Amino acid sequence: MSITMDERTAHRLRRYALAERRPVSQVVEMAIEKLLEQKAPVSHQLVTSSGSFRGTFSREETYEER
């Protein structure tokens, strides 16, 4: 993966990683995990909607344009 960030942020990141004795990539991964925990928590619930199927299913219909 490649990322682009402003030079000031990159410098702070490298200094922090050095102080923590961790690779920069590990610090970035930890920061992203923390952000995702706060902003987009993992949900183990399935998102569903009500609906029903009335009719028949045809593979020809599904793969017709291939």
mmCIF file of the N, C-alpha and C atoms, coordinates in Angstrom:
data_MODEL
# 
_entry.id   MODEL 
# 
loop_
_atom_site.group_PDB 
_atom_site.id 
_atom_site.type_symbol 
_atom_site.label_atom_id 
_atom_site.label_alt_id 
_atom_site.label_comp_id 
_atom_site.label_asym_id 
_atom_site.label_entity_id 
_atom_site.label_seq_id 
_atom_site.pdbx_PDB_ins_code 
_atom_site.Cartn_x 
_atom_site.Cartn_y 
_atom_site.Cartn_z 
_atom_site.occupancy 
_atom_site.B_iso_or_equiv 
_atom_site.pdbx_formal_charge 
_atom_site.auth_seq_id 
_atom_site.auth_comp_id 
_atom_site.auth_asym_id 
_atom_site.auth_atom_id 
_atom_site.pdbx_PDB_model_num 
ATOM 1   N N  . MET A 1 1  ? 0.853   -1.166  0.000   1.00 0.00 ? 1  MET A N  1 
ATOM 2   C CA . MET A 1 1  ? 0.000   0.000   0.000   1.00 0.00 ? 1  MET A CA 1 
ATOM 3   C C  . MET A 1 1  ? 0.900   1.231   0.000   1.00 0.00 ? 1  MET A C  1 
ATOM 4   N N  . SER A 1 2  ? 0.463   2.234   -0.671  1.00 0.00 ? 2  SER A N  1 
ATOM 5   C CA . SER A 1 2  ? 1.219   3.475   -0.727  1.00 0.00 ? 2  SER A CA 1 
ATOM 6   C C  . SER A 1 2  ? 0.319   4.600   -0.235  1.00 0.00 ? 2  SER A C  1 
ATOM 7   N N  . ILE A 1 3  ? 0.882   5.495   0.544   1.00 0.00 ? 3  ILE A N  1 
ATOM 8   C CA . ILE A 1 3  ? 0.097   6.639   1.026   1.00 0.00 ? 3  ILE A CA 1 
ATOM 9   C C  . ILE A 1 3  ? 0.859   7.924   0.745   1.00 0.00 ? 3  ILE A C  1 
ATOM 10  N N  . THR A 1 4  ? 0.119   8.997   0.643   1.00 0.00 ? 4  THR A N  1 
ATOM 11  C CA . THR A 1 4  ? 0.712   10.313  0.459   1.00 0.00 ? 4  THR A CA 1 
ATOM 12  C C  . THR A 1 4  ? 0.257   11.173  1.626   1.00 0.00 ? 4  THR A C  1 
ATOM 13  N N  . MET A 1 5  ? 1.198   11.870  2.232   1.00 0.00 ? 5  MET A N  1 
ATOM 14  C CA . MET A 1 5  ? 0.840   12.770  3.331   1.00 0.00 ? 5  MET A CA 1 
ATOM 15  C C  . MET A 1 5  ? 1.763   13.971  3.303   1.00 0.00 ? 5  MET A C  1 
ATOM 16  N N  . ASP A 1 6  ? 1.338   14.985  3.945   1.00 0.00 ? 6  ASP A N  1 
ATOM 17  C CA . ASP A 1 6  ? 2.134   16.207  3.972   1.00 0.00 ? 6  ASP A CA 1 
ATOM 18  C C  . ASP A 1 6  ? 3.434   15.971  4.737   1.00 0.00 ? 6  ASP A C  1 
ATOM 19  N N  . GLU A 1 7  ? 4.472   16.650  4.348   1.00 0.00 ? 7  GLU A N  1 
ATOM 20  C CA . GLU A 1 7  ? 5.821   16.416  4.878   1.00 0.00 ? 7  GLU A CA 1 
ATOM 21  C C  . GLU A 1 7  ? 5.890   16.618  6.392   1.00 0.00 ? 7  GLU A C  1 
ATOM 22  N N  . ARG A 1 8  ? 5.172   17.582  6.904   1.00 0.00 ? 8  ARG A N  1 
ATOM 23  C CA . ARG A 1 8  ? 5.173   17.841  8.350   1.00 0.00 ? 8  ARG A CA 1 
ATOM 24  C C  . ARG A 1 8  ? 4.606   16.643  9.118   1.00 0.00 ? 8  ARG A C  1 
ATOM 25  N N  . THR A 1 9  ? 3.495   16.094  8.615   1.00 0.00 ? 9  THR A N  1 
ATOM 26  C CA . THR A 1 9  ? 2.893   14.917  9.243   1.00 0.00 ? 9  THR A CA 1 
ATOM 27  C C  . THR A 1 9  ? 3.826   13.719  9.140   1.00 0.00 ? 9  THR A C  1 
ATOM 28  N N  . ALA A 1 10 ? 4.459   13.541  7.982   1.00 0.00 ? 10 ALA A N  1 
ATOM 29  C CA . ALA A 1 10 ? 5.393   12.432  7.783   1.00 0.00 ? 10 ALA A CA 1 
ATOM 30  C C  . ALA A 1 10 ? 6.561   12.538  8.759   1.00 0.00 ? 10 ALA A C  1 
ATOM 31  N N  . HIS A 1 11 ? 7.064   13.746  8.971   1.00 0.00 ? 11 HIS A N  1 
ATOM 32  C CA . HIS A 1 11 ? 8.172   13.959  9.902   1.00 0.00 ? 11 HIS A CA 1 
ATOM 33  C C  . HIS A 1 11 ? 7.755   13.598  11.330  1.00 0.00 ? 11 HIS A C  1 
ATOM 34  N N  . ARG A 1 12 ? 6.562   14.054  11.717  1.00 0.00 ? 12 ARG A N  1 
ATOM 35  C CA . ARG A 1 12 ? 6.062   13.734  13.065  1.00 0.00 ? 12 ARG A CA 1 
ATOM 36  C C  . ARG A 1 12 ? 5.877   12.234  13.233  1.00 0.00 ? 12 ARG A C  1 
ATOM 37  N N  . LEU A 1 13 ? 5.384   11.582  12.183  1.00 0.00 ? 13 LEU A N  1 
ATOM 38  C CA . LEU A 1 13 ? 5.176   10.141  12.209  1.00 0.00 ? 13 LEU A CA 1 
ATOM 39  C C  . LEU A 1 13 ? 6.498   9.398   12.383  1.00 0.00 ? 13 LEU A C  1 
ATOM 40  N N  . ARG A 1 14 ? 7.496   9.793   11.632  1.00 0.00 ? 14 ARG A N  1 
ATOM 41  C CA . ARG A 1 14 ? 8.809   9.132   11.745  1.00 0.00 ? 14 ARG A CA 1 
ATOM 42  C C  . ARG A 1 14 ? 9.408   9.339   13.132  1.00 0.00 ? 14 ARG A C  1 
ATOM 43  N N  . ARG A 1 15 ? 9.293   10.551  13.676  1.00 0.00 ? 15 ARG A N  1 
ATOM 44  C CA . ARG A 1 15 ? 9.820   10.820  15.025  1.00 0.00 ? 15 ARG A CA 1 
ATOM 45  C C  . ARG A 1 15 ? 9.107   9.982   16.072  1.00 0.00 ? 15 ARG A C  1 
ATOM 46  N N  . TYR A 1 16 ? 7.779   9.888   15.956  1.00 0.00 ? 16 TYR A N  1 
ATOM 47  C CA . TYR A 1 16 ? 7.002   9.103   16.910  1.00 0.00 ? 16 TYR A CA 1 
ATOM 48  C C  . TYR A 1 16 ? 7.377   7.626   16.820  1.00 0.00 ? 16 TYR A C  1 
ATOM 49  N N  . ALA A 1 17 ? 7.479   7.112   15.598  1.00 0.00 ? 17 ALA A N  1 
ATOM 50  C CA . ALA A 1 17 ? 7.850   5.702   15.409  1.00 0.00 ? 17 ALA A CA 1 
ATOM 51  C C  . ALA A 1 17 ? 9.223   5.413   15.998  1.00 0.00 ? 17 ALA A C  1 
ATOM 52  N N  . LEU A 1 18 ? 10.154  6.321   15.797  1.00 0.00 ? 18 LEU A N  1 
ATOM 53  C CA . LEU A 1 18 ? 11.502  6.162   16.343  1.00 0.00 ? 18 LEU A CA 1 
ATOM 54  C C  . LEU A 1 18 ? 11.461  6.144   17.871  1.00 0.00 ? 18 LEU A C  1 
ATOM 55  N N  . ALA A 1 19 ? 10.705  7.061   18.450  1.00 0.00 ? 19 ALA A N  1 
ATOM 56  C CA . ALA A 1 19 ? 10.597  7.129   19.915  1.00 0.00 ? 19 ALA A CA 1 
ATOM 57  C C  . ALA A 1 19 ? 9.949   5.867   20.488  1.00 0.00 ? 19 ALA A C  1 
ATOM 58  N N  . GLU A 1 20 ? 9.005   5.290   19.768  1.00 0.00 ? 20 GLU A N  1 
ATOM 59  C CA . GLU A 1 20 ? 8.313   4.084   20.222  1.00 0.00 ? 20 GLU A CA 1 
ATOM 60  C C  . GLU A 1 20 ? 9.048   2.801   19.836  1.00 0.00 ? 20 GLU A C  1 
ATOM 61  N N  . ARG A 1 21 ? 10.121  2.960   19.063  1.00 0.00 ? 21 ARG A N  1 
ATOM 62  C CA . ARG A 1 21 ? 10.891  1.818   18.571  1.00 0.00 ? 21 ARG A CA 1 
ATOM 63  C C  . ARG A 1 21 ? 10.013  0.830   17.802  1.00 0.00 ? 21 ARG A C  1 
ATOM 64  N N  . ARG A 1 22 ? 9.248   1.404   16.894  1.00 0.00 ? 22 ARG A N  1 
ATOM 65  C CA . ARG A 1 22 ? 8.355   0.609   16.048  1.00 0.00 ? 22 ARG A CA 1 
ATOM 66  C C  . ARG A 1 22 ? 8.549   1.046   14.596  1.00 0.00 ? 22 ARG A C  1 
ATOM 67  N N  . PRO A 1 23 ? 8.292   0.157   13.661  1.00 0.00 ? 23 PRO A N  1 
ATOM 68  C CA . PRO A 1 23 ? 8.345   0.577   12.259  1.00 0.00 ? 23 PRO A CA 1 
ATOM 69  C C  . PRO A 1 23 ? 7.217   1.571   11.961  1.00 0.00 ? 23 PRO A C  1 
ATOM 70  N N  . VAL A 1 24 ? 7.475   2.465   11.053  1.00 0.00 ? 24 VAL A N  1 
ATOM 71  C CA . VAL A 1 24 ? 6.466   3.463   10.672  1.00 0.00 ? 24 VAL A CA 1 
ATOM 72  C C  . VAL A 1 24 ? 5.186   2.766   10.230  1.00 0.00 ? 24 VAL A C  1 
ATOM 73  N N  . SER A 1 25 ? 5.309   1.691   9.464   1.00 0.00 ? 25 SER A N  1 
ATOM 74  C CA . SER A 1 25 ? 4.118   0.998   8.969   1.00 0.00 ? 25 SER A CA 1 
ATOM 75  C C  . SER A 1 25 ? 3.249   0.475   10.110  1.00 0.00 ? 25 SER A C  1 
ATOM 76  N N  . GLN A 1 26 ? 3.889   0.027   11.188  1.00 0.00 ? 26 GLN A N  1 
ATOM 77  C CA . GLN A 1 26 ? 3.136   -0.478  12.337  1.00 0.00 ? 26 GLN A CA 1 
ATOM 78  C C  . GLN A 1 26 ? 2.409   0.666   13.043  1.00 0.00 ? 26 GLN A C  1 
ATOM 79  N N  . VAL A 1 27 ? 3.053   1.812   13.166  1.00 0.00 ? 27 VAL A N  1 
ATOM 80  C CA . VAL A 1 27 ? 2.417   2.973   13.793  1.00 0.00 ? 27 VAL A CA 1 
ATOM 81  C C  . VAL A 1 27 ? 1.219   3.421   12.961  1.00 0.00 ? 27 VAL A C  1 
ATOM 82  N N  . VAL A 1 28 ? 1.379   3.432   11.643  1.00 0.00 ? 28 VAL A N  1 
ATOM 83  C CA . VAL A 1 28 ? 0.272   3.814   10.759  1.00 0.00 ? 28 VAL A CA 1 
ATOM 84  C C  . VAL A 1 28 ? -0.883  2.825   10.915  1.00 0.00 ? 28 VAL A C  1 
ATOM 85  N N  . GLU A 1 29 ? -0.576  1.534   10.931  1.00 0.00 ? 29 GLU A N  1 
ATOM 86  C CA . GLU A 1 29 ? -1.616  0.522   11.081  1.00 0.00 ? 29 GLU A CA 1 
ATOM 87  C C  . GLU A 1 29 ? -2.360  0.691   12.406  1.00 0.00 ? 29 GLU A C  1 
ATOM 88  N N  . MET A 1 30 ? -1.612  0.943   13.494  1.00 0.00 ? 30 MET A N  1 
ATOM 89  C CA . MET A 1 30 ? -2.239  1.139   14.801  1.00 0.00 ? 30 MET A CA 1 
ATOM 90  C C  . MET A 1 30 ? -3.147  2.365   14.794  1.00 0.00 ? 30 MET A C  1 
ATOM 91  N N  . ALA A 1 31 ? -2.695  3.434   14.155  1.00 0.00 ? 31 ALA A N  1 
ATOM 92  C CA . ALA A 1 31 ? -3.489  4.664   14.100  1.00 0.00 ? 31 ALA A CA 1 
ATOM 93  C C  . ALA A 1 31 ? -4.771  4.449   13.296  1.00 0.00 ? 31 ALA A C  1 
ATOM 94  N N  . ILE A 1 32 ? -4.659  3.715   12.197  1.00 0.00 ? 32 ILE A N  1 
ATOM 95  C CA . ILE A 1 32 ? -5.839  3.449   11.380  1.00 0.00 ? 32 ILE A CA 1 
ATOM 96  C C  . ILE A 1 32 ? -6.829  2.570   12.140  1.00 0.00 ? 32 ILE A C  1 
ATOM 97  N N  . GLU A 1 33 ? -6.320  1.556   12.832  1.00 0.00 ? 33 GLU A N  1 
ATOM 98  C CA . GLU A 1 33 ? -7.195  0.695   13.630  1.00 0.00 ? 33 GLU A CA 1 
ATOM 99  C C  . GLU A 1 33 ? -7.949  1.506   14.677  1.00 0.00 ? 33 GLU A C  1 
ATOM 100 N N  . LYS A 1 34 ? -7.245  2.401   15.356  1.00 0.00 ? 34 LYS A N  1 
ATOM 101 C CA . LYS A 1 34 ? -7.890  3.219   16.391  1.00 0.00 ? 34 LYS A CA 1 
ATOM 102 C C  . LYS A 1 34 ? -8.961  4.114   15.778  1.00 0.00 ? 34 LYS A C  1 
ATOM 103 N N  . LEU A 1 35 ? -8.653  4.734   14.648  1.00 0.00 ? 35 LEU A N  1 
ATOM 104 C CA . LEU A 1 35 ? -9.621  5.585   13.962  1.00 0.00 ? 35 LEU A CA 1 
ATOM 105 C C  . LEU A 1 35 ? -10.856 4.783   13.557  1.00 0.00 ? 35 LEU A C  1 
ATOM 106 N N  . LEU A 1 36 ? -10.634 3.594   12.998  1.00 0.00 ? 36 LEU A N  1 
ATOM 107 C CA . LEU A 1 36 ? -11.768 2.777   12.568  1.00 0.00 ? 36 LEU A CA 1 
ATOM 108 C C  . LEU A 1 36 ? -12.604 2.287   13.743  1.00 0.00 ? 36 LEU A C  1 
ATOM 109 N N  . GLU A 1 37 ? -11.970 1.980   14.871  1.00 0.00 ? 37 GLU A N  1 
ATOM 110 C CA . GLU A 1 37 ? -12.727 1.584   16.066  1.00 0.00 ? 37 GLU A CA 1 
ATOM 111 C C  . GLU A 1 37 ? -13.669 2.706   16.491  1.00 0.00 ? 37 GLU A C  1 
ATOM 112 N N  . GLN A 1 38 ? -13.201 3.951   16.380  1.00 0.00 ? 38 GLN A N  1 
ATOM 113 C CA . GLN A 1 38 ? -13.995 5.100   16.799  1.00 0.00 ? 38 GLN A CA 1 
ATOM 114 C C  . GLN A 1 38 ? -15.057 5.479   15.771  1.00 0.00 ? 38 GLN A C  1 
ATOM 115 N N  . LYS A 1 39 ? -14.690 5.463   14.510  1.00 0.00 ? 39 LYS A N  1 
ATOM 116 C CA . LYS A 1 39 ? -15.565 5.995   13.469  1.00 0.00 ? 39 LYS A CA 1 
ATOM 117 C C  . LYS A 1 39 ? -16.372 4.944   12.717  1.00 0.00 ? 39 LYS A C  1 
ATOM 118 N N  . ALA A 1 40 ? -15.888 3.718   12.662  1.00 0.00 ? 40 ALA A N  1 
ATOM 119 C CA . ALA A 1 40 ? -16.571 2.669   11.904  1.00 0.00 ? 40 ALA A CA 1 
ATOM 120 C C  . ALA A 1 40 ? -16.407 1.333   12.615  1.00 0.00 ? 40 ALA A C  1 
ATOM 121 N N  . PRO A 1 41 ? -17.042 1.189   13.779  1.00 0.00 ? 41 PRO A N  1 
ATOM 122 C CA . PRO A 1 41 ? -16.874 -0.050  14.536  1.00 0.00 ? 41 PRO A CA 1 
ATOM 123 C C  . PRO A 1 41 ? -17.352 -1.262  13.740  1.00 0.00 ? 41 PRO A C  1 
ATOM 124 N N  . VAL A 1 42 ? -16.710 -2.380  13.990  1.00 0.00 ? 42 VAL A N  1 
ATOM 125 C CA . VAL A 1 42 ? -17.084 -3.624  13.334  1.00 0.00 ? 42 VAL A CA 1 
ATOM 126 C C  . VAL A 1 42 ? -18.443 -4.050  13.861  1.00 0.00 ? 42 VAL A C  1 
ATOM 127 N N  . SER A 1 43 ? -19.315 -4.396  12.964  1.00 0.00 ? 43 SER A N  1 
ATOM 128 C CA . SER A 1 43 ? -20.638 -4.859  13.362  1.00 0.00 ? 43 SER A CA 1 
ATOM 129 C C  . SER A 1 43 ? -20.763 -6.325  12.974  1.00 0.00 ? 43 SER A C  1 
ATOM 130 N N  . HIS A 1 44 ? -21.230 -7.112  13.888  1.00 0.00 ? 44 HIS A N  1 
ATOM 131 C CA . HIS A 1 44 ? -21.418 -8.530  13.616  1.00 0.00 ? 44 HIS A CA 1 
ATOM 132 C C  . HIS A 1 44 ? -22.867 -8.825  13.233  1.00 0.00 ? 44 HIS A C  1 
ATOM 133 N N  . GLN A 1 45 ? -23.649 -7.769  13.071  1.00 0.00 ? 45 GLN A N  1 
ATOM 134 C CA . GLN A 1 45 ? -25.035 -7.945  12.685  1.00 0.00 ? 45 GLN A CA 1 
ATOM 135 C C  . GLN A 1 45 ? -25.154 -7.872  11.173  1.00 0.00 ? 45 GLN A C  1 
ATOM 136 N N  . LEU A 1 46 ? -26.032 -8.672  10.635  1.00 0.00 ? 46 LEU A N  1 
ATOM 137 C CA . LEU A 1 46 ? -26.283 -8.639  9.206   1.00 0.00 ? 46 LEU A CA 1 
ATOM 138 C C  . LEU A 1 46 ? -27.298 -7.550  8.900   1.00 0.00 ? 46 LEU A C  1 
ATOM 139 N N  . VAL A 1 47 ? -27.026 -6.808  7.857   1.00 0.00 ? 47 VAL A N  1 
ATOM 140 C CA . VAL A 1 47 ? -27.977 -5.798  7.417   1.00 0.00 ? 47 VAL A CA 1 
ATOM 141 C C  . VAL A 1 47 ? -28.942 -6.489  6.463   1.00 0.00 ? 47 VAL A C  1 
ATOM 142 N N  . THR A 1 48 ? -30.197 -6.452  6.811   1.00 0.00 ? 48 THR A N  1 
ATOM 143 C CA . THR A 1 48 ? -31.192 -7.119  5.978   1.00 0.00 ? 48 THR A CA 1 
ATOM 144 C C  . THR A 1 48 ? -32.358 -6.188  5.706   1.00 0.00 ? 48 THR A C  1 
ATOM 145 N N  . SER A 1 49 ? -33.101 -6.528  4.708   1.00 0.00 ? 49 SER A N  1 
ATOM 146 C CA . SER A 1 49 ? -34.330 -5.798  4.427   1.00 0.00 ? 49 SER A CA 1 
ATOM 147 C C  . SER A 1 49 ? -35.404 -6.827  4.109   1.00 0.00 ? 49 SER A C  1 
ATOM 148 N N  . SER A 1 50 ? -36.627 -6.439  4.318   1.00 0.00 ? 50 SER A N  1 
ATOM 149 C CA . SER A 1 50 ? -37.692 -7.392  4.036   1.00 0.00 ? 50 SER A CA 1 
ATOM 150 C C  . SER A 1 50 ? -37.849 -7.515  2.532   1.00 0.00 ? 50 SER A C  1 
ATOM 151 N N  . GLY A 1 51 ? -38.264 -8.651  2.109   1.00 0.00 ? 51 GLY A N  1 
ATOM 152 C CA . GLY A 1 51 ? -38.471 -8.878  0.687   1.00 0.00 ? 51 GLY A CA 1 
ATOM 153 C C  . GLY A 1 51 ? -38.931 -10.295 0.459   1.00 0.00 ? 51 GLY A C  1 
ATOM 154 N N  . SER A 1 52 ? -39.393 -10.535 -0.720  1.00 0.00 ? 52 SER A N  1 
ATOM 155 C CA . SER A 1 52 ? -39.821 -11.886 -1.054  1.00 0.00 ? 52 SER A CA 1 
ATOM 156 C C  . SER A 1 52 ? -39.577 -12.120 -2.529  1.00 0.00 ? 52 SER A C  1 
ATOM 157 N N  . PHE A 1 53 ? -39.462 -13.376 -2.887  1.00 0.00 ? 53 PHE A N  1 
ATOM 158 C CA . PHE A 1 53 ? -39.226 -13.754 -4.271  1.00 0.00 ? 53 PHE A CA 1 
ATOM 159 C C  . PHE A 1 53 ? -40.442 -14.510 -4.760  1.00 0.00 ? 53 PHE A C  1 
ATOM 160 N N  . ARG A 1 54 ? -41.008 -14.016 -5.827  1.00 0.00 ? 54 ARG A N  1 
ATOM 161 C CA . ARG A 1 54 ? -42.148 -14.710 -6.443  1.00 0.00 ? 54 ARG A CA 1 
ATOM 162 C C  . ARG A 1 54 ? -41.812 -14.903 -7.913  1.00 0.00 ? 54 ARG A C  1 
ATOM 163 N N  . GLY A 1 55 ? -41.572 -16.116 -8.284  1.00 0.00 ? 55 GLY A N  1 
ATOM 164 C CA . GLY A 1 55 ? -41.243 -16.359 -9.674  1.00 0.00 ? 55 GLY A CA 1 
ATOM 165 C C  . GLY A 1 55 ? -40.258 -17.494 -9.807  1.00 0.00 ? 55 GLY A C  1 
ATOM 166 N N  . THR A 1 56 ? -39.520 -17.465 -10.887 1.00 0.00 ? 56 THR A N  1 
ATOM 167 C CA . THR A 1 56 ? -38.540 -18.516 -11.141 1.00 0.00 ? 56 THR A CA 1 
ATOM 168 C C  . THR A 1 56 ? -37.191 -17.885 -11.404 1.00 0.00 ? 56 THR A C  1 
ATOM 169 N N  . PHE A 1 57 ? -36.187 -18.663 -11.185 1.00 0.00 ? 57 PHE A N  1 
ATOM 170 C CA . PHE A 1 57 ? -34.822 -18.211 -11.413 1.00 0.00 ? 57 PHE A CA 1 
ATOM 171 C C  . PHE A 1 57 ? -34.271 -18.992 -12.592 1.00 0.00 ? 57 PHE A C  1 
ATOM 172 N N  . SER A 1 58 ? -33.647 -18.284 -13.512 1.00 0.00 ? 58 SER A N  1 
ATOM 173 C CA . SER A 1 58 ? -33.085 -18.926 -14.686 1.00 0.00 ? 58 SER A CA 1 
ATOM 174 C C  . SER A 1 58 ? -31.611 -18.575 -14.803 1.00 0.00 ? 58 SER A C  1 
ATOM 175 N N  . ARG A 1 59 ? -30.748 -19.579 -14.903 1.00 0.00 ? 59 ARG A N  1 
ATOM 176 C CA . ARG A 1 59 ? -29.328 -19.316 -15.103 1.00 0.00 ? 59 ARG A CA 1 
ATOM 177 C C  . ARG A 1 59 ? -29.097 -18.645 -16.448 1.00 0.00 ? 59 ARG A C  1 
ATOM 178 N N  . GLU A 1 60 ? -29.900 -18.953 -17.436 1.00 0.00 ? 60 GLU A N  1 
ATOM 179 C CA . GLU A 1 60 ? -29.772 -18.315 -18.745 1.00 0.00 ? 60 GLU A CA 1 
ATOM 180 C C  . GLU A 1 60 ? -29.933 -16.806 -18.619 1.00 0.00 ? 60 GLU A C  1 
ATOM 181 N N  . GLU A 1 61 ? -30.885 -16.401 -17.829 1.00 0.00 ? 61 GLU A N  1 
ATOM 182 C CA . GLU A 1 61 ? -31.118 -14.982 -17.598 1.00 0.00 ? 61 GLU A CA 1 
ATOM 183 C C  . GLU A 1 61 ? -29.917 -14.321 -16.927 1.00 0.00 ? 61 GLU A C  1 
ATOM 184 N N  . THR A 1 62 ? -29.340 -15.018 -15.968 1.00 0.00 ? 62 THR A N  1 
ATOM 185 C CA . THR A 1 62 ? -28.210 -14.493 -15.217 1.00 0.00 ? 62 THR A CA 1 
ATOM 186 C C  . THR A 1 62 ? -26.952 -14.371 -16.071 1.00 0.00 ? 62 THR A C  1 
ATOM 187 N N  . TYR A 1 63 ? -26.665 -15.394 -16.864 1.00 0.00 ? 63 TYR A N  1 
ATOM 188 C CA . TYR A 1 63 ? -25.414 -15.433 -17.615 1.00 0.00 ? 63 TYR A CA 1 
ATOM 189 C C  . TYR A 1 63 ? -25.580 -15.102 -19.098 1.00 0.00 ? 63 TYR A C  1 
ATOM 190 N N  . GLU A 1 64 ? -26.708 -14.551 -19.460 1.00 0.00 ? 64 GLU A N  1 
ATOM 191 C CA . GLU A 1 64 ? -27.056 -14.306 -20.851 1.00 0.00 ? 64 GLU A CA 1 
ATOM 192 C C  . GLU A 1 64 ? -26.026 -13.473 -21.602 1.00 0.00 ? 64 GLU A C  1 
ATOM 193 N N  . GLU A 1 65 ? -25.491 -12.425 -20.976 1.00 0.00 ? 65 GLU A N  1 
ATOM 194 C CA . GLU A 1 65 ? -24.602 -11.499 -21.673 1.00 0.00 ? 65 GLU A CA 1 
ATOM 195 C C  . GLU A 1 65 ? -23.144 -11.933 -21.676 1.00 0.00 ? 65 GLU A C  1 
ATOM 196 N N  . ARG A 1 66 ? -22.813 -13.075 -21.158 1.00 0.00 ? 66 ARG A N  1 
ATOM 197 C CA . ARG A 1 66 ? -21.419 -13.524 -21.101 1.00 0.00 ? 66 ARG A CA 1 
ATOM 198 C C  . ARG A 1 66 ? -20.985 -14.180 -22.362 1.00 0.00 ? 66 ARG A C  1 
# 
